């Protein structure tokens, strides 16, 4: 069963003084090669989302990969890096403290933790959409009747208000998806991200 989405947010350093995606794009476009963007590491979802954003807006911004969110966040807070795609869990405390500015989400729908943050489609970048779904998997060959027992148990757990609230507090979005449907999601993810990586890392002609 698919159980949660772990959406990412586009955040900017509060030192930049921008409060919307158009303002960020205008600033970055005005001074090519002046600014950097942080990521959770080379090839991470954070990296690929950011590269898609930079490519879609035809920006010239340097990528600075870090070893995860906790390593990247200090540079974003200080203004060493201008922007980052990071998880709700990582962004939430820094946003509340006024150290970073949340501009948008890469999820297909607005996330409950940041209801005022638009989706990328809402700011004119419909091709950038990533829900970052998570699922519980069983070994191949598990008998269907056992799969059903487990699937029903996860569905019941996600329907529990206490579980729902706990997951929201952790920066996640509960999202039950039945096995057959999530198998399609896996196929779609495997089709999408390698093609994105090949496009964004291809040598310039």
MDTraj code that builds the backbone (N, CA, C; nanometers):
import mdtraj as md
import numpy as np

residues = "UNK UNK UNK UNK UNK UNK UNK UNK UNK UNK UNK UNK UNK UNK UNK UNK UNK UNK UNK UNK UNK UNK UNK UNK UNK UNK UNK UNK UNK UNK UNK UNK UNK UNK UNK UNK UNK UNK UNK UNK UNK UNK UNK UNK UNK UNK UNK UNK UNK UNK UNK UNK UNK UNK UNK UNK UNK UNK UNK UNK UNK UNK UNK UNK UNK UNK UNK UNK UNK UNK UNK UNK UNK UNK UNK UNK UNK UNK UNK UNK UNK UNK UNK UNK UNK UNK UNK UNK UNK UNK UNK UNK UNK UNK UNK UNK UNK UNK UNK UNK UNK UNK UNK UNK UNK UNK UNK UNK UNK UNK UNK UNK UNK UNK UNK UNK UNK UNK UNK UNK UNK UNK UNK UNK UNK UNK UNK UNK UNK UNK UNK UNK UNK UNK UNK UNK UNK UNK UNK UNK UNK UNK UNK UNK UNK UNK UNK UNK UNK UNK UNK UNK UNK UNK UNK UNK UNK UNK UNK UNK UNK UNK UNK UNK UNK UNK UNK UNK UNK UNK UNK UNK UNK UNK UNK UNK UNK UNK UNK UNK UNK UNK UNK UNK UNK UNK UNK UNK UNK UNK UNK UNK UNK UNK UNK UNK UNK UNK UNK UNK UNK UNK UNK UNK UNK".split()
xyz = np.array([
    [0.0833, -0.1200, 0.0000],
    [0.0000, 0.0000, 0.0000],
    [0.0861, 0.1239, 0.0000],
    [0.0426, 0.2243, -0.0799],
    [0.1015, 0.3557, -0.0652],
    [0.0493, 0.4158, 0.0638],
    [0.1370, 0.4790, 0.1429],
    [0.0927, 0.5271, 0.2738],
    [0.1066, 0.6780, 0.2941],
    [0.2136, 0.7374, 0.2447],
    [0.2308, 0.8818, 0.2631],
    [0.3023, 0.9419, 0.1434],
    [0.2846, 1.0727, 0.1271],
    [0.3690, 1.1520, 0.0399],
    [0.4572, 1.2375, 0.1292],
    [0.5804, 1.2603, 0.0856],
    [0.6737, 1.3449, 0.1599],
    [0.7110, 1.4631, 0.0710],
    [0.6190, 1.5588, 0.0558],
    [0.6384, 1.6665, -0.0418],
    [0.7561, 1.7578, -0.0096],
    [0.8108, 1.8146, -0.1143],
    [0.9191, 1.9115, -0.1018],
    [0.8660, 2.0527, -0.1266],
    [0.9364, 2.1476, -0.0679],
    [0.9013, 2.2882, -0.0841],
    [1.0181, 2.3616, -0.1486],
    [0.9873, 2.4596, -0.2319],
    [1.0894, 2.5512, -0.2825],
    [1.1040, 2.6621, -0.1794],
    [1.2229, 2.6730, -0.1225],
    [1.2464, 2.7746, -0.0203],
    [1.3642, 2.8621, -0.0619],
    [1.3561, 2.9881, -0.0222],
    [1.4631, 3.0835, -0.0494],
    [1.5197, 3.1344, 0.0819],
    [1.6435, 3.1740, 0.0790],
    [1.7032, 3.2351, 0.1963],
    [1.6303, 3.3658, 0.2274],
    [1.6019, 3.3888, 0.3547],
    [1.5352, 3.5127, 0.3939],
    [1.6218, 3.6343, 0.3630],
    [1.7523, 3.6126, 0.3454],
    [1.8424, 3.7248, 0.3154],
    [1.8191, 3.7832, 0.1762],
    [1.7513, 3.7075, 0.0896],
    [1.7286, 3.7551, -0.0481],
    [1.6195, 3.8608, -0.0556],
    [1.5247, 3.8550, 0.0373],
    [1.4150, 3.9514, 0.0352],
    [1.3083, 3.9226, -0.0678],
    [1.2994, 3.7967, -0.1154],
    [1.1954, 3.7610, -0.2122],
    [1.0832, 3.6872, -0.1401],
    [0.9610, 3.6987, -0.1942],
    [0.8454, 3.6373, -0.1284],
    [0.7546, 3.5630, -0.2258],
    [0.7998, 3.5417, -0.3481],
    [0.7212, 3.4666, -0.4460],
    [0.8158, 3.4074, -0.5487],
    [0.7666, 3.3086, -0.6232],
    [0.8487, 3.2480, -0.7283],
    [0.8851, 3.3499, -0.8362],
    [0.7916, 3.4328, -0.8845],
    [0.8314, 3.5340, -0.9844],
    [0.9405, 3.6279, -0.9339],
    [0.9345, 3.6656, -0.8071],
    [1.0391, 3.7530, -0.7520],
    [1.1739, 3.6814, -0.7488],
    [1.1730, 3.5529, -0.7124],
    [1.2974, 3.4759, -0.7112],
    [1.3548, 3.4635, -0.8514],
    [1.2702, 3.4286, -0.9470],
    [1.3158, 3.4134, -1.0852],
    [1.3735, 3.5448, -1.1377],
    [1.3071, 3.6545, -1.1097],
    [1.3550, 3.7853, -1.1563],
    [1.4921, 3.8170, -1.0981],
    [1.5106, 3.7867, -0.9716],
    [1.6389, 3.8133, -0.9059],
    [1.7505, 3.7285, -0.9652],
    [1.7235, 3.5988, -0.9819],
    [1.8250, 3.5086, -1.0357],
    [1.8573, 3.5409, -1.1812],
    [1.7552, 3.5796, -1.2573],
    [1.7763, 3.6117, -1.4001],
    [1.8536, 3.7422, -1.4176],
    [1.8382, 3.8322, -1.3240],
    [1.9034, 3.9636, -1.3338],
    [2.0542, 3.9532, -1.3195],
    [2.1000, 3.8535, -1.2434],
    [2.2435, 3.8390, -1.2182],
    [2.2858, 3.6948, -1.2461],
    [2.3028, 3.6599, -1.3752],
    [2.3409, 3.5226, -1.4114],
    [2.4724, 3.4810, -1.3446],
    [2.4750, 3.3562, -1.2992],
    [2.5940, 3.2961, -1.2381],
    [2.6358, 3.3613, -1.1059],
    [2.5520, 3.4469, -1.0530],
    [2.5836, 3.5112, -0.9248],
    [2.5389, 3.4244, -0.8070],
    [2.4318, 3.3474, -0.8242],
    [2.3710, 3.2759, -0.7122],
    [2.3899, 3.1247, -0.7231],
    [2.3780, 3.0580, -0.6080],
    [2.3883, 2.9125, -0.5984],
    [2.2572, 2.8534, -0.5475],
    [2.2342, 2.7280, -0.5787],
    [2.1239, 2.6579, -0.5140],
    [2.1781, 2.5330, -0.4453],
    [2.1223, 2.5021, -0.3303],
    [2.1650, 2.3864, -0.2519],
    [2.0782, 2.2660, -0.2843],
    [2.1321, 2.1471, -0.2589],
    [2.0526, 2.0247, -0.2697],
    [2.0970, 1.9271, -0.1631],
    [2.0195, 1.8212, -0.1462],
    [2.0519, 1.7164, -0.0494],
    [2.1626, 1.6240, -0.0994],
    [2.2111, 1.6461, -0.2200],
    [2.3182, 1.5646, -0.2756],
    [2.2967, 1.5389, -0.4235],
    [2.4025, 1.5056, -0.4929],
    [2.3950, 1.4802, -0.6368],
    [2.3023, 1.3624, -0.6651],
    [2.2078, 1.3828, -0.7548],
    [2.1138, 1.2779, -0.7919],
    [1.9949, 1.2635, -0.6995],
    [1.9908, 1.3416, -0.5928],
    [1.8763, 1.3364, -0.5017],
    [1.7549, 1.4007, -0.5665],
    [1.6378, 1.3734, -0.5107],
    [1.5169, 1.4381, -0.5614],
    [1.5303, 1.5896, -0.5502],
    [1.5874, 1.6358, -0.4413],
    [1.6115, 1.7787, -0.4210],
    [1.6934, 1.8371, -0.5361],
    [1.7957, 1.7661, -0.5788],
    [1.8805, 1.8105, -0.6897],
    [1.8029, 1.8130, -0.8210],
    [1.7334, 1.7033, -0.8516],
    [1.6647, 1.6941, -0.9800],
    [1.5507, 1.7943, -0.9916],
    [1.4763, 1.8148, -0.8828],
    [1.3694, 1.9146, -0.8848],
    [1.4259, 2.0541, -0.9105],
    [1.5337, 2.0869, -0.8406],
    [1.5940, 2.2190, -0.8563],
    [1.6469, 2.2385, -0.9976],
    [1.7106, 2.1345, -1.0506],
    [1.7633, 2.1431, -1.1870],
    [1.6498, 2.1602, -1.2880],
    [1.5370, 2.0938, -1.2645],
    [1.4206, 2.1116, -1.3521],
    [1.3688, 2.2550, -1.3447],
    [1.3672, 2.3107, -1.2259],
    [1.3224, 2.4493, -1.2070],
    [1.4146, 2.5457, -1.2800],
    [1.5433, 2.5295, -1.2610],
    [1.6422, 2.6167, -1.3263],
    [1.6316, 2.6049, -1.4777],
    [1.6138, 2.4811, -1.5268],
    [1.6023, 2.4584, -1.6708],
    [1.4740, 2.5203, -1.7262],
    [1.3635, 2.5030, -1.6551],
    [1.2351, 2.5554, -1.7022],
    [1.2351, 2.7074, -1.7115],
    [1.3072, 2.7719, -1.6197],
    [1.3099, 2.9181, -1.6169],
    [1.4327, 2.9767, -1.6869],
    [1.5148, 2.8892, -1.7475],
    [1.6335, 2.9314, -1.8243],
    [1.7277, 3.0175, -1.7394],
    [1.7531, 2.9705, -1.6185],
    [1.8383, 3.0444, -1.5263],
    [1.9814, 2.9902, -1.5289],
    [2.0741, 3.0734, -1.4909],
    [2.2134, 3.0330, -1.4767],
    [2.2494, 3.0419, -1.3283],
    [2.2381, 2.9270, -1.2622],
    [2.2591, 2.9189, -1.1179],
    [2.3456, 2.7960, -1.0895],
    [2.4433, 2.8102, -1.0029],
    [2.5361, 2.7015, -0.9722],
    [2.4774, 2.6057, -0.8690],
    [2.4964, 2.4763, -0.8912],
    [2.4499, 2.3746, -0.7966],
    [2.5560, 2.3479, -0.6907],
    [2.5148, 2.3518, -0.5627],
    [2.6034, 2.3171, -0.4521],
    [2.5429, 2.1967, -0.3796],
    [2.5953, 2.0755, -0.4031],
    [2.5399, 1.9570, -0.3358],
    [2.5940, 1.9425, -0.1942],
    [2.5061, 1.9039, -0.1028],
    [2.5446, 1.8786, 0.0355],
    [2.5125, 1.7336, 0.0694],
    [2.5577, 1.6914, 0.1864],
    [2.5295, 1.5551, 0.2329],
    [2.4034, 1.5571, 0.3182],
    [2.2902, 1.5865, 0.2542],
    [2.1627, 1.5865, 0.3235],
    [2.1128, 1.7237, 0.3627],
    [1.9885, 1.7282, 0.4104],
    [1.9227, 1.8544, 0.4451],
    [1.9923, 1.9272, 0.5586],
    [2.0293, 1.8530, 0.6636],
    [2.0875, 1.9184, 0.7808],
    [2.2184, 1.9876, 0.7477],
    [2.2931, 1.9324, 0.6519],
    [2.4182, 1.9960, 0.6107],
    [2.3930, 2.1171, 0.5215],
    [2.2843, 2.1127, 0.4436],
    [2.2562, 2.2199, 0.3480],
    [2.1893, 2.3408, 0.4119],
    [2.1084, 2.3191, 0.5147],
    [2.0260, 2.4259, 0.5696],
    [2.1055, 2.5457, 0.6233],
    [2.2184, 2.5278, 0.6929],
    [2.2916, 2.6449, 0.7418],
    [2.3340, 2.7413, 0.6310],
    [2.3755, 2.6873, 0.5169],
    [2.4145, 2.7727, 0.4055],
    [2.2974, 2.8498, 0.3491],
    [2.1806, 2.7856, 0.3473],
    [2.0609, 2.8541, 0.2988],
    [2.0211, 2.9649, 0.3952],
    [2.0275, 2.9370, 0.5226],
    [1.9907, 3.0367, 0.6231],
    [2.0837, 3.1582, 0.6172],
    [2.2128, 3.1326, 0.5985],
    [2.3103, 3.2421, 0.5966],
    [2.3092, 3.3210, 0.4664],
    [2.2527, 3.2617, 0.3607],
    [2.2529, 3.3281, 0.2313],
    [2.3667, 3.2841, 0.1421],
    [2.4470, 3.1882, 0.1880],
    [2.5531, 3.1335, 0.1029],
    [2.4931, 3.0694, -0.0216],
    [2.3783, 3.0046, -0.0024],
    [2.3004, 2.9551, -0.1155],
    [2.1676, 3.0294, -0.1177],
    [2.1129, 3.0441, -0.2370],
    [1.9929, 3.1267, -0.2533],
    [1.8638, 3.0500, -0.2330],
    [1.8618, 2.9240, -0.2755],
    [1.7365, 2.8492, -0.2756],
    [1.7641, 2.7013, -0.2613],
    [1.6561, 2.6270, -0.2325],
    [1.6675, 2.4826, -0.2183],
    [1.5297, 2.4194, -0.2270],
    [1.5224, 2.2980, -0.2768],
    [1.4032, 2.2141, -0.2674],
    [1.4269, 2.1194, -0.1512],
    [1.3438, 2.1296, -0.0490],
    [1.3661, 2.0483, 0.0704],
    [1.2332, 2.0002, 0.1266],
    [1.2411, 1.9013, 0.2154],
    [1.1209, 1.8394, 0.2698],
    [1.0466, 1.9330, 0.3647],
    [0.9179, 1.9073, 0.3796],
    [0.8368, 1.9842, 0.4735],
    [0.8950, 1.9736, 0.6138],
    [0.9367, 1.8537, 0.6530],
    [0.9896, 1.8324, 0.7873],
    [1.1113, 1.9185, 0.8144],
    [1.1977, 1.9337, 0.7146],
    [1.3184, 2.0141, 0.7307],
    [1.2878, 2.1637, 0.7275],
    [1.1953, 2.2016, 0.6425],
    [1.1665, 2.3437, 0.6202],
    [1.0815, 2.4043, 0.7310],
    [0.9902, 2.3263, 0.7859],
    [0.8902, 2.3801, 0.8773],
    [0.9484, 2.4603, 0.9948],
    [1.0442, 2.4073, 1.0711],
    [1.0952, 2.4863, 1.1839],
    [1.1711, 2.6113, 1.1417],
    [1.2408, 2.6038, 1.0284],
    [1.3154, 2.7206, 0.9815],
    [1.2221, 2.8288, 0.9280],
    [1.1118, 2.7856, 0.8679],
    [1.0114, 2.8807, 0.8205],
    [0.9452, 2.9515, 0.9374],
    [0.9102, 2.8754, 1.0404],
    [0.8466, 2.9338, 1.1580],
    [0.9393, 3.0337, 1.2274],
    [1.0696, 3.0094, 1.2191],
    [1.1667, 3.0984, 1.2819],
    [1.2012, 3.2180, 1.1937],
    [1.1452, 3.2222, 1.0722],
    [1.1703, 3.3334, 0.9821],
    [1.3062, 3.3299, 0.9148],
    [1.3707, 3.2129, 0.9143],
    [1.5047, 3.2021, 0.8575],
    [1.5048, 3.1690, 0.7083],
    [1.3956, 3.1094, 0.6610],
    [1.3793, 3.0821, 0.5184],
    [1.2382, 3.1223, 0.4780],
    [1.2196, 3.1434, 0.3483],
    [1.0893, 3.1835, 0.2961],
    [1.0378, 3.0730, 0.2047],
    [0.9212, 3.0196, 0.2349],
    [0.8600, 2.9155, 0.1531],
    [0.7884, 2.9802, 0.0354],
    [0.8224, 2.9384, -0.0860],
    [0.7679, 3.0016, -0.2062],
    [0.6667, 2.9148, -0.2802],
    [0.6858, 2.7833, -0.2791],
    [0.5970, 2.6942, -0.3558],
    [0.6239, 2.5501, -0.3136],
    [0.5400, 2.4603, -0.3616],
    [0.5622, 2.3179, -0.3417],
    [0.5769, 2.2481, -0.4762],
    [0.6550, 2.1412, -0.4769],
    [0.6668, 2.0614, -0.5987],
    [0.5583, 1.9536, -0.6049],
    [0.4798, 1.9385, -0.4982],
    [0.3706, 1.8408, -0.4983],
    [0.2621, 1.8828, -0.5979],
    [0.1815, 1.7880, -0.6392],
    [0.0758, 1.8178, -0.7364],
    [-0.0391, 1.8984, -0.6753],
    [-0.0507, 1.8910, -0.5437],
    [-0.1537, 1.9670, -0.4727],
    [-0.0888, 2.0426, -0.3572],
    [-0.1499, 2.1490, -0.3146],
    [-0.0971, 2.2241, -0.2007],
    [-0.0898, 2.1328, -0.0787],
    [0.0100, 2.1546, 0.0032],
    [0.0286, 2.0692, 0.1192],
    [-0.0329, 2.1358, 0.2426],
    [-0.0912, 2.0566, 0.3319],
    [-0.1627, 2.1146, 0.4467],
    [-0.0738, 2.1947, 0.5406],
    [0.0538, 2.1602, 0.5489],
    [0.1423, 2.2332, 0.6399],
    [0.1730, 2.3745, 0.5900],
    [0.1621, 2.3955, 0.4573],
    [0.1855, 2.5273, 0.3985],
    [0.0731, 2.5581, 0.2989],
    [-0.0481, 2.5795, 0.3476],
    [-0.1640, 2.5949, 0.2577],
    [-0.1559, 2.7158, 0.1658],
    [-0.0757, 2.8153, 0.1998],
    [-0.0652, 2.9352, 0.1164],
    [0.0409, 2.9225, 0.0077],
    [0.1200, 2.8182, 0.0131],
    [0.2253, 2.7998, -0.0868],
    [0.1674, 2.7357, -0.2126],
    [0.1791, 2.8004, -0.3286],
    [0.1215, 2.7455, -0.4519],
    [0.1996, 2.6263, -0.5036],
    [0.1365, 2.5492, -0.5895],
    [0.2066, 2.4426, -0.6599],
    [0.2867, 2.5039, -0.7737],
    [0.3767, 2.4252, -0.8307],
    [0.4538, 2.4736, -0.9453],
    [0.3616, 2.5018, -1.0645],
    [0.2579, 2.4206, -1.0792],
    [0.1629, 2.4453, -1.1880],
    [0.0963, 2.5804, -1.1708],
    [0.0671, 2.6161, -1.0467],
    [0.0008, 2.7440, -1.0200],
    [0.0896, 2.8641, -1.0497],
    [0.2211, 2.8441, -1.0479],
    [0.3111, 2.9559, -1.0800],
    [0.3646, 2.9456, -1.2227],
    [0.3040, 2.8568, -1.3027],
    [0.3374, 2.8518, -1.4441],
    [0.4428, 2.7510, -1.4838],
    [0.4709, 2.6519, -1.3973],
    [0.5696, 2.5483, -1.4308],
    [0.5028, 2.4116, -1.4144],
    [0.4091, 2.3757, -1.5011],
    [0.3313, 2.2527, -1.4839],
    [0.4115, 2.1247, -1.4969],
    [0.5261, 2.1294, -1.5638],
    [0.6049, 2.0085, -1.5838],
    [0.6823, 1.9642, -1.4615],
    [0.6848, 2.0470, -1.3583],
    [0.7590, 2.0129, -1.2375],
    [0.6605, 1.9697, -1.1291],
    [0.6421, 1.8406, -1.1167],
    [0.5472, 1.7871, -1.0194],
    [0.6032, 1.6588, -0.9613],
    [0.6198, 1.6562, -0.8289],
    [0.6741, 1.5376, -0.7623],
    [0.6127, 1.5264, -0.6236],
    [0.5351, 1.4211, -0.6006],
    [0.4720, 1.4024, -0.4705],
    [0.5629, 1.3306, -0.3713],
    [0.6676, 1.2640, -0.4216],
    [0.7610, 1.1879, -0.3372],
    [0.6860, 1.0841, -0.2545],
    [0.6210, 0.9875, -0.3206],
    [0.5375, 0.8895, -0.2496],
    [0.6185, 0.7790, -0.1814],
    [0.5678, 0.7317, -0.0686],
    [0.6276, 0.6203, 0.0043],
    [0.5237, 0.5092, 0.0191],
    [0.5730, 0.3850, 0.0200],
    [0.4826, 0.2704, 0.0308],
    [0.5434, 0.1622, 0.1186],
    [0.4586, 0.0703, 0.1603],
    [0.5021, -0.0515, 0.2292],
    [0.4989, -0.1643, 0.1262],
    [0.6106, -0.2349, 0.1123],
    [0.6205, -0.3414, 0.0122],
    [0.6390, -0.4772, 0.0797],
    [0.5900, -0.5805, 0.0145],
    [0.6104, -0.7182, 0.0599],
    [0.6921, -0.7929, -0.0457],
    [0.7589, -0.9000, -0.0081],
    [0.8372, -0.9760, -0.1060],
    [0.7502, -1.0301, -0.2192],
    [0.8075, -1.0383, -0.3354],
    [0.7361, -1.0994, -0.4482],
    [0.6943, -1.2416, -0.4109],
    [0.5730, -1.2795, -0.4510],
    [0.5243, -1.4134, -0.4218],
    [0.4457, -1.4248, -0.2928],
    [0.4316, -1.3123, -0.2192],
    [0.3495, -1.3153, -0.0983],
    [0.2057, -1.3502, -0.1381],
    [0.1416, -1.4460, -0.0735],
    [0.0056, -1.4864, -0.1122],
    [-0.0913, -1.3682, -0.1101],
    [-0.1785, -1.3585, -0.2099],
    [-0.2721, -1.2459, -0.2197],
    [-0.3566, -1.2248, -0.0949],
    [-0.3963, -1.3345, -0.0292],
    [-0.4794, -1.3187, 0.0899],
    [-0.4027, -1.2503, 0.2032],
    [-0.2719, -1.2736, 0.2103],
    [-0.1905, -1.2065, 0.3123],
    [-0.1689, -1.0601, 0.2749],
    [-0.1504, -1.0361, 0.1472],
    [-0.1373, -0.8975, 0.1005],
    [-0.2621, -0.8180, 0.1373],
    [-0.3785, -0.8802, 0.1186],
    [-0.5036, -0.8105, 0.1497],
    [-0.5151, -0.7786, 0.2987],
    [-0.4754, -0.8725, 0.3824],
    [-0.4804, -0.8489, 0.5277],
    [-0.3940, -0.7283, 0.5637],
    [-0.2737, -0.7247, 0.5092],
    [-0.1822, -0.6148, 0.5389],
    [-0.2335, -0.4830, 0.4818],
    [-0.2801, -0.4868, 0.3583],
    [-0.3312, -0.3661, 0.2941],
    [-0.4482, -0.3079, 0.3723],
    [-0.5403, -0.3936, 0.4138],
    [-0.6549, -0.3474, 0.4928],
    [-0.6103, -0.2877, 0.6261],
    [-0.5067, -0.3451, 0.6853],
    [-0.4566, -0.2946, 0.8133],
    [-0.3960, -0.1553, 0.7970],
    [-0.3220, -0.1342, 0.6889],
    [-0.2632, -0.0020, 0.6653],
    [-0.3718, 0.1009, 0.6362],
    [-0.4725, 0.0612, 0.5610],
    [-0.5833, 0.1528, 0.5314],
    [-0.6536, 0.1939, 0.6597],
    [-0.6746, 0.0974, 0.7491],
    [-0.7410, 0.1267, 0.8762],
    [-0.6549, 0.2181, 0.9628],
    [-0.5253, 0.1948, 0.9631],
    [-0.4349, 0.2774, 1.0432],
    [-0.4350, 0.4219, 0.9943],
    [-0.4318, 0.4405, 0.8633],
    [-0.4293, 0.5757, 0.8074],
    [-0.5608, 0.6495, 0.8291],
    [-0.6684, 0.5739, 0.8530],
    [-0.7987, 0.6356, 0.8808],
    [-0.8119, 0.6797, 1.0266],
    [-0.7160, 0.6413, 1.1094],
    [-0.7182, 0.6787, 1.2511],
    [-0.6750, 0.8248, 1.2645],
    [-0.7567, 0.9115, 1.3229],
    [-0.7214, 1.0537, 1.3363],
    [-0.5884, 1.0778, 1.4076],
    [-0.5556, 0.9941, 1.5052],
    [-0.4299, 1.0114, 1.5776],
    [-0.3104, 0.9831, 1.4873],
    [-0.3216, 0.8798, 1.4064],
    [-0.2147, 0.8475, 1.3112],
    [-0.2024, 0.9600, 1.2083],
    [-0.3164, 1.0044, 1.1592],
    [-0.3192, 1.1122, 1.0605],
    [-0.2472, 1.2363, 1.1151],
    [-0.2787, 1.2752, 1.2383],
    [-0.2185, 1.3940, 1.2977],
    [-0.0695, 1.3750, 1.3215],
    [-0.0303, 1.2561, 1.3645],
    [0.1116, 1.2281, 1.3883],
    [0.1920, 1.2410, 1.2594],
    [0.1378, 1.1884, 1.1512],
    [0.2067, 1.1965, 1.0227],
    [0.2153, 1.3405, 0.9736],
    [0.1071, 1.4170, 0.9900],
    [0.1103, 1.5581, 0.9516],
    [0.2146, 1.6342, 1.0325],
    [0.2224, 1.6044, 1.1619],
    [0.3207, 1.6717, 1.2476],
    [0.4636, 1.6395, 1.2069],
    [0.4817, 1.5241, 1.1439],
    [0.6142, 1.4828, 1.0975],
    [0.6467, 1.5381, 0.9591],
    [0.5565, 1.6198, 0.9033],
    [0.5816, 1.6791, 0.7725],
    [0.5399, 1.5920, 0.6563],
    [0.4574, 1.4921, 0.6832],
    [0.4115, 1.3997, 0.5795],
    [0.2650, 1.4232, 0.5482],
    [0.2221, 1.3718, 0.4331],
    [0.0814, 1.3817, 0.3932],
    [0.0271, 1.2405, 0.3770],
    [-0.0572, 1.1935, 0.4684],
    [-0.1144, 1.0586, 0.4571],
    [-0.1872, 1.0424, 0.3237],
    [-0.1617, 0.9316, 0.2576],
    [-0.2214, 0.9109, 0.1252],
    [-0.2263, 0.7611, 0.0965],
    [-0.3360, 0.6985, 0.1307],
    [-0.3497, 0.5554, 0.1053],
    [-0.3692, 0.5301, -0.0438],
    [-0.2929, 0.4352, -0.0960],
    [-0.3053, 0.3954, -0.2365],
    [-0.3055, 0.2429, -0.2411],
    [-0.4032, 0.1865, -0.3081],
    [-0.4145, 0.0407, -0.3188],
    [-0.2972, -0.0180, -0.3974],
    [-0.2666, -0.1468, -0.3752],
    [-0.1473, -0.2075, -0.4361],
    [-0.1372, -0.1936, -0.5882],
    [-0.2426, -0.2264, -0.6594],
    [-0.2346, -0.2212, -0.8054],
    [-0.2090, -0.0804, -0.8554],
    [-0.2714, 0.0157, -0.7894],
    [-0.2527, 0.1552, -0.8304],
    [-0.1109, 0.2018, -0.7990],
    [-0.0582, 0.1609, -0.6828],
    [0.0770, 0.2050, -0.6496],
    [0.1818, 0.1377, -0.7380],
    [0.1530, 0.0177, -0.7859],
    [0.2444, -0.0465, -0.8811],
    [0.2592, 0.0398, -1.0061],
    [0.1499, 0.1031, -1.0482],
    [0.1560, 0.1948, -1.1628],
    [0.2393, 0.3179, -1.1285],
    [0.2260, 0.3655, -1.0051],
    [0.3053, 0.4810, -0.9611],
    [0.4541, 0.4497, -0.9684],
    [0.4922, 0.3299, -0.9236],
    [0.6328, 0.2894, -0.9297],
    [0.6825, 0.2897, -1.0735],
    [0.6033, 0.2345, -1.1645],
    [0.6403, 0.2326, -1.3064],
    [0.6580, 0.3743, -1.3598],
    [0.5686, 0.4643, -1.3206],
    [0.5772, 0.6030, -1.3662],
    [0.7023, 0.6720, -1.3128],
    [0.7349, 0.6439, -1.1865],
    [0.8541, 0.7053, -1.1264],
    [0.9812, 0.6567, -1.1969],
    [0.9869, 0.5259, -1.2236],
    [1.1040, 0.4706, -1.2916],
    [1.1166, 0.5217, -1.4345],
    [1.0051, 0.5556, -1.4958],
    [1.0088, 0.6106, -1.6317],
    [1.0509, 0.7572, -1.6311],
    [1.0091, 0.8310, -1.5284],
    [1.0328, 0.9753, -1.5248],
    [1.1751, 1.0141, -1.4890],
    [1.2236, 0.9694, -1.3731],
    [1.3461, 1.0285, -1.3191],
    [1.4734, 0.9956, -1.3951],
    [1.4912, 0.8754, -1.4500],
    [1.6101, 0.8551, -1.5326],
    [1.6130, 0.9476, -1.6547],
    [1.4963, 0.9721, -1.7142],
    [1.4927, 1.0617, -1.8309],
    [1.5254, 1.2046, -1.7903],
    [1.4783, 1.2459, -1.6722],
    [1.5113, 1.3793, -1.6216],
    [1.6613, 1.3901, -1.5984],
    [1.7204, 1.2889, -1.5349],
    [1.8640, 1.2912, -1.5060],
    [1.9455, 1.2965, -1.6345],
    [1.9068, 1.2182, -1.7345],
    [1.9811, 1.2180, -1.8608],
    [1.9727, 1.3557, -1.9271],
    [1.8550, 1.4165, -1.9263],
    [1.8386, 1.5474, -1.9900],
    [1.9215, 1.6536, -1.9209],
    [1.9182, 1.6532, -1.7890],
    [1.9801, 1.7623, -1.7138],
    [2.1300, 1.7467, -1.6987],
    [2.1829, 1.6269, -1.7256],
    [2.3260, 1.6061, -1.7139],
    [2.3945, 1.5882, -1.8495],
    [2.3173, 1.6005, -1.9563],
    [2.3747, 1.5868, -2.0904],
    [2.4711, 1.7012, -2.1187],
    [2.5861, 1.6729, -2.1816],
    [2.6794, 1.7796, -2.2152],
    [2.6145, 1.8820, -2.3088],
    [2.6474, 2.0069, -2.2902],
    [2.5927, 2.1120, -2.3771],
    [2.6465, 2.0945, -2.5177],
    [2.5595, 2.1087, -2.6168],
    [2.6012, 2.0920, -2.7562],
    [2.6515, 2.2229, -2.8136],
])
top = md.Topology()
chain = top.add_chain()
for i, resn in enumerate(residues, 1):
    res = top.add_residue(resn, chain, resSeq=i)
    for name in ("N", "CA", "C"):
        top.add_atom(name, md.element.get_by_symbol(name[0]), res)
traj = md.Trajectory(xyz[None], top)
